[in-house]
Amino acid sequence: MHRVIIYWIAWVTLLSASVSASLLRPRRLSTMPLTPNFHFDGSTSDLAQQFYRRHLAGDTAEPLRATHGNLPDRIKTRLDDKNLRFEQLSPLLQRAVVWDTGYGIGPDGNFVRIYTTKGVPMSKIAVTLPELRSTLCTTTNCSDPDGWATYRSNNCTGEWMLSVSHCASESVPQASTHTSMWATGGSDDMIPTLVMLRHFWTDPFDNKDYTVFAIHTMAPELEPQWSACPAGNAYGSIIIPCDSYSPSRAKTKQWFDPAPGELVAHWLDETHDNIMRKRVMFFVMIPILCVLGIAMAFGAFCCVRHRRQSKLQTTSQPVVKDTWINLEGSSLQRALIAHQSVKDPLDTFTTRDADGSGSLRMTALSSDRVTHVLLQDPNLQDCRISMQCINFTKLISSGGFGEVWLADIDGQTFAVKRLLQGRRVTMDDVETFTDEIQLVASLRHPNIVRFVAVAWTTLENLCMLTEYLPGGDLQSFLKRRGHELTWAREKRQLAIGIARAVHYLHTRAPVLIHRDIKSRNILVRDSPLEAKLSDFGVSRSIQRECMTLGVGTPYWTAPEVLEGTVYTEKSDIYSFGVVLSELDTCQAPYHEVQYGNATEHIQPFHILKMVMAGTIQPQFSDSCPAGVKELALSCLNVNPQERPSARDVVRRLASIEQWTC
């Protein structure tokens, strides 16, 4: 009888798995017409592709305040043809459909119809920098946090601007804030807005009244004022100027409804398929699952005694005393002991299907690997604490994939890094973050940010605790206190500390390359003054077969890496040379070239070309000690083979006797 039941359970299980696989098999992403090497940097108006890429990354947004019944006819007809309702679309797909069909959103939340020249797709209406420069318009030249050039319109008549515009808009009654009507800029992790604003002014050049409509992809309250750059060199975002539409001018101007894009059509098909699969699954799977549930319940009843008798007894392991930090008598030690003394029902990871809430779909192999690292790695085994012990108090920073919080554990302050909340976490994200945790936990050096503990209940909320340094990063520290620092005291101490951290990485077996050494990845303790290297998210062992290109930050990146060569430890040495120039001048690299003389302003991409050619280097002040400058210039040598090793850098810094010019 038992054997029959077992066969029955196995058959029902295989049947349900087969049906689930066939019904839930997703559309292959390769069918999507994505642009290779796409970057949302202000050079394209393909907002639909940006929405889709953020959808793939797990981002989301608030649903648009519209229902299927009050949609414009063009959008409604497009969805009706796909048997879809607007409310069924994800928030990012809602925005993609609105944009791709030729609509923006006014300040009052109403849809604003957009026409394009010759009916080109909405992805083709951006006014490029060469097009703008073909007019007499001038620009304000800016730089984003990664050192890339962005531009905003400055002095420009409406006639000049509209001569290169590729779109026309229905009227928007509200006037805009005092901001630019054309701009480049953006970042790959941003979700654009679709705000249509009205720019009206009397131009002092010709004393004429002009009206230009502009599509702003950044929230108006975040836009910088006219002729100004984003505050703190923040990321800007593309602004697209449009003419004022009128039926009488439409034929002459060749304004037509934009052609729909392929990507949104595929995305709608994919959404329709997913909805239909779920509907079919409901009617097919419910009976199967009911039968399976009955069979499993009966099987469990038969096996319960045997399982109770063979239940494994677990014992807790004591906290290892020889840890990097002194936990004896601390609240963190109590958290560790409390966690290890009680068997947590969430000690193992669960495998769940991805849905809109952001949970995970993972392979058993990947899950086993992550579990093995977090539970079996000798540097992590005795460093897990309960999530209930962590009180998140303040968000310090947030990026495309992770965020860093201040957290309190029984009165002690720590920094907590975790995967970005509110986005769908992928298995690649978890594995990459786990690799970083494993690496940081293995590092033991006074000039490297100290690993403290790890915590999780599920893969999505995996956390790494490190020491908190209230002095902030070196870049902000130099801006705040640079005027009072000298090479004879503070700068010398900071430089030697950073060099020792790099030397430690390069003397590991195998050699560890940081790959993103810069002032923002160096944290500072005010008292006693101390520099600590941080952020090992892109660090790699030199023995790995693939040293990924394109990471790091341009101004700190070695010329050979900019040219496409793989990273070596000498690439880190070049980055350290740039940091020495920051310590000396208390300014970002090439600051004097970008902002020193408006008549000799050089754009970031030109600077990078000059860096690769070896015709420009970070500058040093007249007060820089000769020994420091000589060492820095050797670190900045275009030829990697001519740069000193990290050991030589530490030795030469320690041997400098004259610390004043």
C-alpha positions as CSV (number, residue, x, y, z in Angstrom):
1,M,0.0,0.0,0.0
2,H,2.8,2.4,0.9
3,R,4.6,1.7,-2.3
4,V,1.4,2.5,-4.3
5,I,1.0,5.8,-2.4
6,I,4.7,6.7,-3.1
7,Y,4.2,6.0,-6.8
8,W,1.1,8.1,-6.9
9,I,2.8,11.0,-5.2
10,A,5.7,10.8,-7.6
11,W,3.4,10.7,-10.6
12,V,1.4,13.7,-9.4
13,T,4.5,15.6,-8.6
14,L,6.1,15.0,-12.0
15,L,2.8,16.0,-13.7
16,S,2.5,19.2,-11.7
17,A,6.1,20.1,-12.4
18,S,5.7,19.4,-16.1
19,V,2.5,21.5,-16.4
20,S,4.1,24.4,-14.3
21,A,7.2,24.4,-16.5
22,S,5.2,24.5,-19.7
23,L,2.8,27.2,-18.5
24,L,5.3,29.5,-16.7
25,R,8.1,29.3,-19.2
26,P,9.0,33.0,-19.8
27,R,9.5,34.6,-23.1
28,R,13.2,34.6,-24.0
29,L,14.8,38.0,-23.5
30,S,16.7,37.6,-26.8
31,T,13.4,38.3,-28.6
32,M,13.4,41.8,-27.2
33,P,14.9,44.4,-29.6
34,L,17.4,45.9,-27.2
35,T,20.1,48.2,-28.3
36,P,23.6,46.8,-27.5
37,N,25.8,49.0,-25.2
38,F,22.8,51.2,-24.4
39,H,23.4,53.9,-21.8
40,F,20.9,56.5,-20.6
41,D,23.3,59.4,-20.7
42,G,21.2,62.1,-22.5
43,S,22.2,61.0,-26.0
44,T,18.9,59.2,-26.7
45,S,15.2,59.7,-26.2
46,D,14.6,55.9,-26.1
47,L,12.8,56.2,-22.7
48,A,10.9,52.9,-23.4
49,Q,14.2,51.0,-23.4
50,Q,15.3,52.6,-20.2
51,F,12.0,51.7,-18.6
52,Y,12.4,48.1,-19.7
53,R,16.0,47.8,-18.5
54,R,15.0,49.1,-15.1
55,H,12.2,46.6,-15.2
56,L,14.7,43.8,-15.8
57,A,16.9,45.2,-12.9
58,G,13.9,44.8,-10.6
59,D,13.0,48.5,-10.2
60,T,9.5,49.7,-9.9
61,A,7.5,53.0,-9.5
62,E,4.2,54.3,-8.4
63,P,1.4,53.4,-10.9
64,L,0.2,56.3,-13.0
65,R,-3.0,57.9,-11.9
66,A,-5.1,56.8,-14.8
67,T,-7.7,54.1,-15.5
68,H,-8.4,52.2,-18.7
69,G,-11.6,54.1,-19.2
70,N,-10.1,57.6,-19.2
71,L,-7.1,56.9,-21.4
72,P,-6.5,58.8,-24.6
73,D,-8.0,56.9,-27.6
74,R,-4.6,56.1,-29.1
75,I,-3.3,54.4,-26.0
76,K,-6.7,52.7,-25.3
77,T,-6.9,51.3,-28.8
78,R,-3.3,50.0,-28.6
79,L,-4.1,48.1,-25.4
80,D,-7.5,46.8,-26.6
81,D,-5.7,45.3,-29.6
82,K,-3.6,43.3,-27.1
83,N,-6.6,42.4,-24.9
84,L,-4.9,44.3,-22.0
85,R,-6.1,46.9,-19.6
86,F,-4.0,49.7,-18.3
87,E,-4.3,48.6,-14.7
88,Q,-2.8,45.2,-15.6
89,L,0.5,46.8,-16.8
90,S,3.4,47.2,-14.4
91,P,4.1,50.9,-13.5
92,L,7.2,51.0,-15.8
93,L,5.3,49.4,-18.7
94,Q,2.5,52.0,-18.2
95,R,5.1,54.8,-18.6
96,A,6.7,53.0,-21.6
97,V,3.3,52.7,-23.4
98,V,2.4,56.3,-22.7
99,W,5.7,57.5,-24.1
100,D,5.9,55.2,-27.0
101,T,2.4,56.1,-28.2
102,G,3.3,59.7,-28.2
103,Y,2.2,61.3,-24.9
104,G,3.8,63.2,-22.0
105,I,2.3,64.1,-18.7
106,G,1.4,67.7,-17.8
107,P,2.1,69.1,-14.3
108,D,-1.6,68.5,-13.5
109,G,-1.3,64.8,-14.3
110,N,-3.2,64.9,-17.6
111,F,-1.8,63.3,-20.7
112,V,-0.3,65.7,-23.3
113,R,-0.3,64.6,-26.9
114,I,3.0,64.7,-28.8
115,Y,3.6,64.7,-32.6
116,T,6.9,64.0,-34.2
117,T,8.5,65.2,-37.4
118,K,7.6,62.8,-40.3
119,G,6.1,60.5,-37.7
120,V,9.5,59.2,-36.4
121,P,9.3,57.0,-33.3
122,M,9.6,58.7,-29.9
123,S,13.1,57.2,-29.5
124,K,14.3,59.5,-32.3
125,I,13.3,63.0,-31.1
126,A,16.3,63.9,-28.9
127,V,18.1,67.0,-30.0
128,T,21.8,66.0,-30.1
129,L,24.6,68.2,-29.0
130,P,25.9,68.6,-32.6
131,E,22.4,69.7,-33.7
132,L,22.2,72.3,-31.0
133,R,25.7,73.6,-31.8
134,S,24.6,74.0,-35.4
135,T,22.5,77.0,-34.1
136,L,23.8,80.0,-32.2
137,C,22.6,78.6,-28.9
138,T,25.2,78.5,-26.1
139,T,25.4,75.9,-23.4
140,T,26.4,75.5,-19.7
141,N,29.0,72.8,-19.5
142,C,28.7,70.5,-16.5
143,S,30.2,67.2,-15.3
144,D,28.4,64.2,-13.7
145,P,29.7,62.3,-10.6
146,D,31.6,59.9,-12.9
147,G,33.5,62.7,-14.7
148,W,31.5,62.6,-18.0
149,A,30.4,65.9,-19.6
150,T,26.8,67.0,-19.7
151,Y,25.3,70.1,-21.2
152,R,22.4,72.5,-20.5
153,S,21.0,75.2,-22.8
154,N,22.0,78.7,-21.8
155,N,21.4,81.6,-24.2
156,C,19.1,80.6,-27.0
157,T,16.2,82.2,-28.7
158,G,13.0,80.2,-29.3
159,E,13.6,80.4,-33.0
160,W,17.0,78.8,-32.8
161,M,15.8,76.1,-30.5
162,L,12.8,75.2,-32.5
163,S,14.8,75.0,-35.7
164,V,16.4,71.8,-34.5
165,S,13.3,70.3,-32.6
166,H,11.8,67.0,-33.8
167,C,8.4,67.2,-32.1
168,A,5.4,69.3,-31.4
169,S,3.1,69.3,-28.3
170,E,-0.4,70.2,-27.4
171,S,-0.6,73.2,-25.2
172,V,0.3,73.0,-21.5
173,P,-1.2,75.9,-19.5
174,Q,1.3,76.0,-16.6
175,A,4.6,77.8,-17.1
176,S,7.7,76.0,-16.1
177,T,10.2,76.8,-13.4
178,H,13.1,78.9,-14.4
179,T,15.1,76.1,-15.9
180,S,16.7,75.0,-19.2
181,M,14.6,73.8,-22.2
182,W,17.3,71.5,-23.5
183,A,19.8,69.3,-21.7
184,T,21.8,66.1,-21.8
185,G,22.6,63.8,-18.9
186,G,21.3,60.8,-17.0
187,S,22.4,57.6,-15.4
188,D,21.7,54.0,-16.2
189,D,19.8,53.4,-12.9
190,M,17.4,56.3,-13.1
191,I,13.7,56.1,-13.9
192,P,12.8,59.0,-16.2
193,T,9.7,61.2,-15.7
194,L,7.5,62.3,-18.7
195,V,6.7,65.8,-17.5
196,M,5.8,68.3,-20.2
197,L,6.5,71.9,-19.2
198,R,5.8,75.2,-20.9
199,H,8.6,77.7,-21.3
200,F,7.4,81.2,-22.1
201,W,9.6,84.3,-22.2
202,T,10.4,87.5,-24.0
203,D,13.8,87.2,-25.5
204,P,16.1,90.1,-24.9
205,F,18.0,89.4,-28.2
206,D,15.1,90.2,-30.5
207,N,12.4,91.4,-28.0
208,K,10.0,88.6,-29.2
209,D,7.7,86.4,-27.2
210,Y,8.5,82.7,-27.5
211,T,6.8,79.5,-26.3
212,V,8.7,76.3,-26.3
213,F,7.3,73.1,-24.7
214,A,9.9,70.7,-23.2
215,I,9.8,67.1,-22.0
216,H,11.6,66.9,-18.7
217,T,12.8,63.5,-17.6
218,M,13.7,64.6,-14.1
219,A,11.1,65.8,-11.5
220,P,10.8,69.6,-11.8
221,E,11.6,70.2,-8.2
222,L,15.0,68.5,-8.7
223,E,15.9,70.5,-11.8
224,P,18.7,73.0,-11.5
225,Q,18.0,76.6,-12.3
226,W,18.6,78.0,-15.8
227,S,22.3,78.3,-16.6
228,A,23.3,76.2,-13.5
229,C,24.6,72.7,-13.2
230,P,23.1,70.1,-11.0
231,A,24.1,70.7,-7.4
232,G,27.1,68.9,-6.2
233,N,27.9,67.6,-9.7
234,A,24.9,65.3,-9.4
235,Y,23.5,63.5,-12.4
236,G,21.4,65.6,-14.8
237,S,18.8,64.2,-17.2
238,I,17.8,64.8,-20.8
239,I,15.4,67.6,-21.7
240,I,13.7,67.5,-25.1
241,P,12.3,70.7,-26.7
242,C,9.1,70.6,-28.7
243,D,7.3,73.1,-30.9
244,S,3.7,74.2,-30.2
245,Y,1.3,72.0,-32.2
246,S,-1.5,73.5,-34.3
247,P,-3.5,71.7,-37.1
248,S,-2.9,74.6,-39.5
249,R,0.9,74.1,-39.3
250,A,0.9,70.3,-39.1
251,K,1.1,69.7,-42.8
252,T,3.8,72.2,-43.5
253,K,5.9,71.0,-40.5
254,Q,5.1,67.3,-41.3
255,W,3.9,66.6,-37.8
256,F,2.4,63.2,-37.4
257,D,1.6,60.6,-34.7
258,P,4.8,58.8,-33.8
259,A,5.4,55.3,-35.2
260,P,5.1,52.7,-32.4
261,G,8.3,51.0,-31.3
262,E,9.1,47.3,-31.5
263,L,10.2,47.0,-27.9
264,V,7.0,48.1,-26.3
265,A,5.0,45.9,-28.7
266,H,7.1,42.9,-27.5
267,W,6.8,44.0,-23.9
268,L,3.0,44.1,-24.2
269,D,3.0,40.6,-25.8
270,E,5.1,39.3,-23.0
271,T,2.8,40.8,-20.4
272,H,-0.3,39.3,-22.2
273,D,1.4,35.9,-22.3
274,N,2.2,36.0,-18.6
275,I,-1.4,36.9,-17.7
276,M,-2.8,34.1,-19.8
277,R,-0.3,31.6,-18.4
278,K,-1.4,32.5,-14.9
279,R,-5.1,32.2,-15.8
280,V,-4.6,28.8,-17.4
281,M,-2.4,27.7,-14.5
282,F,-5.1,28.5,-12.0
283,F,-7.6,26.2,-13.6
284,V,-5.1,23.4,-14.3
285,M,-3.0,23.5,-11.2
286,I,-5.6,23.8,-8.5
287,P,-7.0,20.3,-9.0
288,I,-3.5,18.8,-9.3
289,L,-2.3,20.6,-6.1
290,C,-5.4,19.4,-4.2
291,V,-4.7,15.8,-5.1
292,L,-1.0,16.3,-4.3
293,G,-1.9,17.8,-1.0
294,I,-4.0,14.9,0.0
295,A,-1.3,12.4,-1.0
296,M,1.4,14.3,0.8
297,A,-0.7,14.6,4.0
298,F,-1.3,10.9,4.0
299,G,2.4,10.2,3.4
300,A,3.4,12.6,6.2
301,F,1.0,10.8,8.6
302,C,2.7,7.5,7.7
303,C,6.2,8.8,8.1
304,V,5.8,11.1,11.1
305,R,7.0,8.6,13.7
306,H,10.0,7.7,11.8
307,R,11.0,11.3,11.2
308,R,10.7,12.1,14.9
309,Q,12.9,9.2,15.8
310,S,15.6,10.2,13.3
311,K,15.5,13.9,14.0
312,L,19.0,15.2,14.3
313,Q,20.1,16.8,17.6
314,T,21.8,20.1,17.1
315,T,24.2,21.8,19.5
316,S,25.4,25.3,19.4
317,Q,29.1,26.1,18.9
318,P,30.8,28.6,21.2
319,V,31.9,31.9,19.8
320,V,35.5,31.8,18.6
321,K,37.5,34.0,20.9
322,D,40.3,34.7,18.4
323,T,38.2,37.0,16.2
324,W,39.5,40.2,14.6
325,I,37.4,42.4,16.9
326,N,37.1,42.2,20.7
327,L,33.6,41.1,21.3
328,E,34.0,40.1,25.0
329,G,31.3,41.6,27.1
330,S,29.9,43.7,24.2
331,S,26.3,43.9,23.0
332,L,27.4,42.4,19.7
333,Q,28.8,39.4,21.5
334,R,25.5,38.9,23.2
335,A,23.8,39.1,19.9
336,L,26.1,36.4,18.5
337,I,25.6,34.1,21.5
338,A,21.9,34.6,21.4
339,H,21.7,33.7,17.8
340,Q,23.9,30.6,18.1
341,S,22.2,29.3,21.2
342,V,18.8,29.0,19.5
343,K,18.2,27.1,16.3
344,D,16.7,29.7,14.0
345,P,14.0,28.2,11.7
346,L,15.4,30.5,9.0
347,D,18.9,29.0,9.1
348,T,18.4,27.8,5.6
349,F,17.4,29.6,2.5
350,T,14.1,28.9,0.7
351,T,13.6,28.9,-3.0
352,R,10.7,31.0,-4.3
353,D,9.4,32.1,-7.6
354,A,9.9,35.7,-8.6
355,D,6.9,37.9,-8.5
356,G,6.0,41.5,-8.2
357,S,7.0,41.6,-4.5
358,G,10.7,41.2,-5.4
359,S,11.3,37.6,-4.2
360,L,13.8,35.3,-5.8
361,R,13.9,32.6,-8.4
362,M,17.1,30.7,-8.1
363,T,18.7,27.4,-9.1
364,A,19.4,24.9,-6.5
365,L,23.1,25.0,-7.3
366,S,23.3,28.8,-6.8
367,S,21.3,28.6,-3.6
368,D,23.5,25.8,-2.2
369,R,26.7,27.8,-3.1
370,V,25.4,30.9,-1.3
371,T,24.3,28.8,1.7
372,H,27.6,27.0,1.9
373,V,29.6,30.3,1.9
374,L,27.5,32.0,4.5
375,L,27.3,29.0,6.8
376,Q,30.6,27.2,6.3
377,D,33.2,29.9,5.4
378,P,35.5,29.9,8.5
379,N,35.6,33.7,8.5
380,L,31.7,33.9,8.7
381,Q,30.8,30.8,10.7
382,D,30.7,32.6,14.1
383,C,29.8,36.1,12.9
384,R,26.1,35.8,12.2
385,I,23.8,37.9,14.3
386,S,20.0,38.0,14.4
387,M,18.3,40.6,12.2
388,Q,16.1,41.4,15.2
389,C,19.2,42.9,16.9
390,I,19.7,45.5,14.2
391,N,18.0,48.9,14.4
392,F,18.3,50.7,11.1
393,T,18.5,54.4,11.9
394,K,19.5,56.3,8.8
395,L,20.2,55.7,5.1
396,I,23.7,56.9,4.2
397,S,23.9,56.1,0.5
398,S,22.1,54.2,-2.2
399,G,23.1,53.0,-5.6
400,G,21.7,50.9,-8.4
401,F,22.1,47.6,-6.5
402,G,22.9,48.3,-2.9
403,E,22.4,50.7,0.0
404,V,24.3,51.5,3.2
405,W,22.6,52.3,6.5
406,L,23.6,53.5,9.9
407,A,22.4,50.9,12.4
408,D,22.3,50.7,16.2
409,I,22.9,47.5,18.1
410,D,22.3,48.1,21.8
411,G,23.9,51.5,21.7
412,Q,26.8,50.7,19.3
413,T,26.8,52.2,15.8
414,F,27.7,50.2,12.7
415,A,27.5,50.6,9.0
416,V,25.2,48.1,7.3
417,K,25.4,47.3,3.6
418,R,22.6,45.4,2.0
419,L,21.0,44.8,-1.4
420,L,18.7,47.6,-2.5
421,Q,15.3,47.2,-1.0
422,G,12.2,47.7,-3.1
423,R,13.7,46.1,-6.3
424,R,13.6,42.6,-7.5
425,V,16.7,40.8,-6.4
426,T,18.4,38.4,-8.8
427,M,20.5,35.5,-8.0
428,D,23.5,37.2,-9.6
429,D,23.0,40.1,-7.2
430,V,23.0,37.7,-4.2
431,E,26.1,35.8,-5.4
432,T,28.0,39.0,-6.1
433,F,27.1,40.4,-2.7
434,T,28.0,37.1,-1.0
435,D,31.4,37.1,-2.7
436,E,32.0,40.7,-1.4
437,I,31.0,39.6,2.1
438,Q,33.3,36.6,2.0
439,L,36.2,38.8,0.7
440,V,35.7,41.6,3.3
441,A,35.4,39.1,6.1
442,S,38.8,37.7,5.1
443,L,40.6,41.0,5.2
444,R,42.5,41.9,8.4
445,H,44.4,45.2,8.2
446,P,44.1,48.4,10.3
447,N,43.8,50.5,7.2
448,I,40.9,48.5,5.7
449,V,37.3,48.9,6.9
450,R,36.7,46.2,9.5
451,F,34.2,43.5,9.0
452,V,31.9,42.9,12.0
453,A,29.1,40.5,11.3
454,V,26.6,39.2,8.8
455,A,22.8,38.8,9.2
456,W,19.9,37.5,7.2
457,T,16.5,35.9,7.3
458,T,16.0,35.6,3.6
459,L,18.3,36.2,0.6
460,E,16.7,39.5,-0.1
461,N,17.7,41.1,3.2
462,L,21.2,39.7,3.5
463,C,23.3,42.3,5.4
464,M,27.0,43.0,6.1
465,L,27.9,44.9,9.2
466,T,31.2,46.9,9.2
467,E,32.7,49.4,11.5
468,Y,31.3,53.0,11.1
469,L,33.7,55.9,10.6
470,P,31.9,59.2,11.3
471,G,34.6,61.2,9.4
472,G,32.9,60.2,6.1
473,D,34.8,59.6,2.8
474,L,38.1,61.2,2.0
475,Q,36.7,63.5,-0.7
476,S,34.2,65.1,1.7
477,F,36.8,65.1,4.5
478,L,39.2,67.1,2.3
479,K,36.5,69.6,1.3
480,R,35.5,70.0,5.0
481,R,38.9,70.2,6.6
482,G,41.4,70.5,3.8
483,H,42.4,74.1,4.7
484,E,43.8,72.9,8.0
485,L,45.7,69.8,6.8
486,T,49.4,69.7,6.2
487,W,51.8,67.2,4.6
488,A,54.0,67.3,7.7
489,R,51.2,65.8,9.9
490,E,47.8,64.8,8.6
491,K,48.3,64.2,4.9
492,R,51.4,62.1,5.5
493,Q,49.5,59.9,7.9
494,L,46.6,59.5,5.5
495,A,48.8,58.7,2.5
496,I,50.9,56.1,4.4
497,G,47.8,54.4,5.7
498,I,46.2,54.1,2.3
499,A,49.5,52.8,0.8
500,R,49.7,50.2,3.5
501,A,46.2,49.0,2.7
502,V,47.1,48.6,-1.0
503,H,50.3,46.8,-0.1
504,Y,48.4,44.4,2.0
505,L,46.0,43.6,-0.9
506,H,48.8,43.1,-3.4
507,T,50.8,40.8,-1.1
508,R,47.9,38.4,-0.6
509,A,48.1,35.0,-2.4
510,P,46.8,35.4,-5.0
511,V,47.2,39.1,-5.5
512,L,44.0,41.0,-4.8
513,I,43.3,44.1,-7.0
514,H,40.9,46.7,-5.6
515,R,40.1,48.2,-9.1
516,D,38.2,51.3,-7.8
517,I,40.7,53.2,-5.5
518,K,39.5,56.8,-5.2
519,S,38.8,59.3,-2.5
520,R,35.1,58.3,-2.2
521,N,36.1,54.7,-1.4
522,I,38.5,55.7,1.4
523,L,36.8,56.4,4.8
524,V,38.3,58.6,7.5
525,R,38.3,58.4,11.3
526,D,38.6,61.9,12.7
527,S,40.1,61.0,16.1
528,P,42.6,59.4,16.0
529,L,43.1,60.4,12.4
530,E,43.1,57.3,10.2
531,A,42.3,56.3,6.6
532,K,40.6,53.0,5.7
533,L,40.1,51.5,2.3
534,S,36.5,50.4,1.6
535,D,34.1,49.1,-1.1
536,F,35.4,45.8,-2.4
537,G,32.3,45.2,-4.6
538,V,34.4,45.1,-7.8
539,S,37.7,43.7,-6.4
540,R,39.1,40.6,-8.1
541,S,41.8,38.1,-7.5
542,I,44.5,38.3,-10.2
543,Q,44.3,34.5,-10.8
544,R,40.7,34.8,-12.1
545,E,40.4,34.2,-15.8
546,C,38.2,37.2,-16.5
547,M,39.2,40.6,-15.2
548,T,36.1,42.6,-16.2
549,L,36.8,45.8,-18.0
550,G,34.8,49.0,-17.6
551,V,34.6,49.1,-13.8
552,G,36.1,51.9,-11.7
553,T,35.7,55.6,-12.1
554,P,37.2,57.3,-15.2
555,Y,39.4,60.0,-13.6
556,W,41.0,57.5,-11.3
557,T,41.4,54.7,-13.9
558,A,44.7,53.9,-15.5
559,P,45.3,54.7,-19.2
560,E,45.8,51.1,-20.2
561,V,42.4,50.2,-18.6
562,L,40.7,53.0,-20.4
563,E,42.2,51.5,-23.6
564,G,40.7,48.1,-22.9
565,T,43.6,46.3,-21.2
566,V,42.8,44.0,-18.3
567,Y,43.5,45.2,-14.7
568,T,46.7,44.5,-12.9
569,E,48.0,45.6,-9.6
570,K,49.8,48.4,-11.4
571,S,46.4,49.8,-12.3
572,D,45.7,50.2,-8.5
573,I,49.1,52.1,-8.2
574,Y,48.0,54.6,-10.9
575,S,44.7,55.2,-8.9
576,F,46.8,55.7,-5.8
577,G,48.8,58.4,-7.6
578,V,45.6,60.2,-8.4
579,V,44.6,60.0,-4.7
580,L,47.9,61.6,-3.8
581,S,47.0,64.6,-6.0
582,E,43.7,64.9,-4.2
583,L,45.4,64.8,-0.8
584,D,47.8,67.5,-2.1
585,T,45.3,69.9,-3.7
586,C,42.1,68.9,-1.7
587,Q,40.3,69.0,-5.1
588,A,39.0,66.4,-7.5
589,P,41.4,65.4,-10.2
590,Y,41.6,67.7,-13.2
591,H,39.5,70.3,-11.3
592,E,41.8,73.1,-12.5
593,V,41.5,72.0,-16.1
594,Q,37.7,71.9,-16.0
595,Y,36.9,74.9,-13.9
596,G,40.1,77.0,-13.6
597,N,39.7,79.2,-16.7
598,A,36.3,79.4,-18.5
599,T,38.1,80.3,-21.7
600,E,40.2,77.1,-21.6
601,H,37.5,74.7,-20.4
602,I,38.2,71.1,-21.4
603,Q,35.4,68.5,-21.4
604,P,35.8,65.3,-19.5
605,F,35.9,63.0,-22.6
606,H,38.7,65.1,-24.0
607,I,40.5,64.8,-20.7
608,L,40.3,61.0,-20.8
609,K,41.6,61.0,-24.4
610,M,44.6,63.1,-23.1
611,V,45.1,60.7,-20.2
612,M,45.2,57.7,-22.6
613,A,47.7,59.6,-24.8
614,G,49.8,60.6,-21.8
615,T,49.5,64.3,-22.4
616,I,47.8,65.2,-19.2
617,Q,48.2,64.2,-15.5
618,P,46.6,65.3,-12.2
619,Q,48.2,68.5,-11.0
620,F,50.0,69.2,-7.7
621,S,50.3,72.4,-5.6
622,D,53.5,74.5,-5.2
623,S,53.5,73.4,-1.5
624,C,53.6,69.7,-2.3
625,P,56.8,68.1,-0.9
626,A,59.3,67.1,-3.6
627,G,59.4,63.5,-2.5
628,V,55.6,63.2,-2.6
629,K,55.4,64.7,-6.0
630,E,58.2,62.5,-7.4
631,L,56.5,59.4,-6.0
632,A,53.1,60.4,-7.3
633,L,54.4,61.1,-10.9
634,S,56.0,57.7,-10.9
635,C,52.7,56.1,-9.9
636,L,51.0,58.1,-12.8
637,N,53.5,56.8,-15.4
638,V,51.7,55.9,-18.6
639,N,53.7,52.7,-18.8
640,P,52.4,50.3,-16.1
641,Q,55.8,48.5,-16.0
642,E,57.5,51.8,-14.9
643,R,55.2,52.3,-11.9
644,P,56.5,51.3,-8.5
645,S,55.1,48.3,-6.6
646,A,52.9,48.9,-3.5
647,R,55.9,47.8,-1.3
648,D,58.0,50.5,-3.0
649,V,55.3,53.1,-2.5
650,V,55.2,52.4,1.3
651,R,58.9,52.3,1.6
652,R,59.4,55.6,-0.3
653,L,56.7,57.4,1.7
654,A,58.3,56.3,4.9
655,S,61.7,57.4,3.8
656,I,60.7,61.0,2.9
657,E,62.5,63.3,5.3
658,Q,61.5,66.7,4.0
659,W,57.7,67.1,4.3
660,T,57.6,70.8,3.6
661,C,58.5,72.5,0.3
